[in-house]
Amino acid sequence: MNVSATDSEHGNGFEDGIVVSRADAVINWVRSHSVWPMPMGLSCCAIELMGVGGSRFDIGRFGMEVMRFSPRQSDCMVVAGTVTLKVAKIVQRLFEQMASPKWVVAMGACASSGGLFRTYSVLQGVDKILPVDVYISGCPPKPEALLDGMQLLQEKIRREQSFRGLLRAR
């Protein structure tokens, strides 16, 4: 079999039945399809986050059905709801315990900007303490919005330069 086709986006090609690709493309494809989210369900957005795991929305189609409640077993923190200043230190500590690479999704108006709670006790956006990769708007956002946000995260993971990061980690 002699097929000579190339994929210009990922640098993939086929030659004599052998698949040729860049290490970044393979590593990022695997990472983007095996995201293990850690739900930080802090208020009403957590109900919508739970709905994504059901059969109607089925987040498992995207390789994200393994919800882990331990920071050492997850690589994506989904902050769903209002983050108070008292809880902010705990959220930050859990994020620091996650292994790299790690990503953060801010789900809902409260996690993104404090929502309608303009008080001294509410953190006005989780991006004040964590590097947020994807913002999902809504109050509360629908499960479809979370699925769309997680697909955006997958696209972001596919564009990263992961192979050089692996070499630097040694």
N, C-alpha and C positions, 0 to 999 in steps of 0.2 A: 504494500500500500504506500503510495507516494503522494502525500498531500502536502502542499506547501501553502499554508494560510497563516497569516499573522494577525494578531490583535494589537493594534497600535496603542490602545490605552494601557494595557498591562504588559505588553511585550511578550505575549505568549505565541507559540507556534507549534506546528506539528511537522515532524520530519521522520519518515519511515516508521510510523507507529510510536514514536517517542514524543512525549509532550515536553516542550521547552518553555521555561518561564523564568521570571525574575524571583528571587527569594522574597522580596517585599510583597509581590503580588500573592504568592502562596501563603505567607505568614499572615498577611492582612485578611485574606479571604477566610482563613481558618478562624482568626480572632473575631471577625465580624459576624460569623455564623455560630459562635459559641460564647455569646455574652451571658454572663451569669449575674443578673441584677440582685442588688440587696435593697429591698423596699424599706424606705424610711417613712412609713405611713404615720404622719403626725396629726392629721385631721381628716376632713371630709373627702379630700382627694384620694385617700387611701382606699375608699370603697370603689372608686372607678379603677384604681390600680388592681384591685382584687378581681374586678370583672374581666380584665384582660386575660386572666388565666383560665377563664371558663371556655366552654365549647363554642360559644357564639363568636368570640373574637380570636381565641386560640393563638396566643403569642408564641406557642411552640412551633408554628410554621416558620418562624424566623430564627429558631435556635436559641430562644431566650426563656424557655419554660422552666429552667432550673432556678427558682428563686431561692437564694441563700440568705440566711439570717445571721451569718457569721462573716465579719469583714475579711477574714483570711481565706474564705472560699468564694468570694465574689470579686468582680472587677468593674461593676457599674452600680453606682449609688443613685437610686431614684428617690429624690426628696419630694414627697407628696404632701403638701399642706403647709400650715403655719409653723414657722420656726421661731420659738421664743428665745430670748437671750439665755434663759436657764438651760434650755436643751441644746443651744448652739455649740457649747463646748463639747457636749457628748457627741454630736454629729461630726464635729471636726476631728475628735479623737478616733471615731470609727473610720473616718476617711483615711486618716494617717495610718491605720492598721491594715488597710487594704494593700495588696501587692500590686506592683506596677506591671503593666500599664493599667490605668484605672480611669474611669470616666464618670461624669456627674450629669444627671438629668434633673432639671428643676421643673416639677410638674405642678401647674396651677399658678394662679395670680399671687397667692400668698408666698409660695416658695420663690417666685420670680421677683416680686417687688414688695412684698409685705401685704399685698391685697388691700382690703378696706380697713385694715387694722393699723392706723397711724398712731400707735401708742409707744410709750417708752419701753414696754416689755417685749415687743415683737421686732425681730430682725427684719429690716427692710430689704429683703432679698438675700438668698443663700449665697449669692456671688460675693458677698462681703467676707465670707470665710472660706469658700471653696471655689475652685476653678470650674465653672459650669460650662459644659460642652453643648448642651441642647436645652432650649427653653420651650416649654409647652404651655400655651396660653389657655385661659378658660377658668371658670369658677363654678363648679369644678370642670375640668376638661373631660370630654367624653373618651371612652376607651379607644375609639378610632383615632383621636388626636394623639394619644400615647403611642399607638402603633405607628403612626406617621412619624412621630418624634424619634422612636427607636430605629426606624428605617433611615432617618437622617443621621443618626449616630453610626449606623452600619456604614453609610457612605463615607462619613468622616474617618472611620477606622480604616477603610480600604485605601484612603489617600495618604495615610501616615507612612513615614519612613521607619519601618520597624527593624530592618536588618542591621542598620548602623547602630541602633539603640542596643541590640543584642551584643554587638561587638564591644561597645563601650561599657557594658555592664560587667564584663570580665575583668 
